[in-house]
């Protein structure tokens, strides 16, 4: 049986398409919006059904590489922790030190005009 491995940039593209599909379906089906079903859940369910149908019909086995997922979950977790402890905006400024550039993060002060929210 043939196997298709989705990884790297292909995985990001598939995730964007699944997210877009979930958004489209949630907008078109009023019941999903009424009960506040997240668009990621809607798109993920459709993607799961498609992958299971292809595999069940004797088609190629589709697998997703989870290494990028673990990295992105770590980034998501750390961004939420940073927001919880009051780092709503962290400024990053490069400084030259010895042979390479070192990035120093400092907490946002009143003089920084940029606010993402």
N, C-alpha and C positions, 0 to 999 in steps of 0.2 A: 504494500500500500504506500502510495506517495505521501510525503509529509511536507507541508508548507509552514515555514517558520517566519513569523512576522516579528521583526526586531528593528531597533534603531529609529531612523527617520520614518520608515514605513509604519511603525507602531504609532508614532505621533500623528501621522496623517490619518490613520484609521481611527484614532481617538477623536480627532477633530470632526471627521465625517459622522461618527457615532453620536457625538455631542450635538452636531447640527441636526441630525435626523431626530434625535430626542426633542430638540427645540421645535422643529417643524411639526412633529406629531402632537406635542403638547399644545401648540397653538391651534391646530386643526381639530382636535378632539376635546370638546368642552369639559367632558367628565374628568380628564386628567388635570386640567387647571382648577376645576372645582374642588377636588380633593388634594390639591397641592402635591401632585406626584412630581418629584424632581426630574428635570430633563435628562440627567445622566442615567437615572434608573430606566426611563422609557427607552432611550437609545441603547443602553446596555442590554435590556431584555430583548429587543429586536435583533441586536447583533448576536446574542447567545442563541436565539432561535435559528437564525440563519446558519451559524457555524455548526450547530447540532444537526440541522437538516442536511447540510452538505456531507457531514461525516456519517450520518445514518443512512444516507442514500448510496453509500459506497464510494463517495468522492474522496478527495485527499483529506488527510487529517491536518487540521489547522491548529497550530500552537503559537502562543504568544510568549516572547522572551520577557521575563519578569525583572531583569536587572535594572532597566530604566524605570520601571514602576517603583522599585524600592528606593531609588535615588529621589524620584519626584515626591514620594510619600514623606521622605525625610525632610525635604525642602518645605513641603506643606506644613508638617508638624512644627518645624523650627520657626516658620513665619507666624504661625498661630501662637506659639509660646512667646515670641518676641512681642506680638501685639498685646498679649495678655499682661506681660510685665511692664508695658508702657513704652516699648520701642515702636511706636506707630510709624515712624519714619527714621531709618538709619541712613546717615549720609556716609558715603564712601569716598575717600580722597586718596589718590595715589601719592606716595612720597618716595623719593629716591633714597635708597640706603644701600651702601656698598655696591655690589655688582648688579643688583636687580631692583625691580619696583616692588614695594611692599604696600599693601593696602591697609589703611588704618580705618577702623570703623569707630565712629563716635556717636554718642547719643544726640538726638536733635535738640538744638537750642532755639531760643526765641528769634535769633537772627536769620534762621533758615526759612525762606519764604515758601518753599515747596511743600505741599501737603497733598498726598495722593487721594484723600477722601474728600 
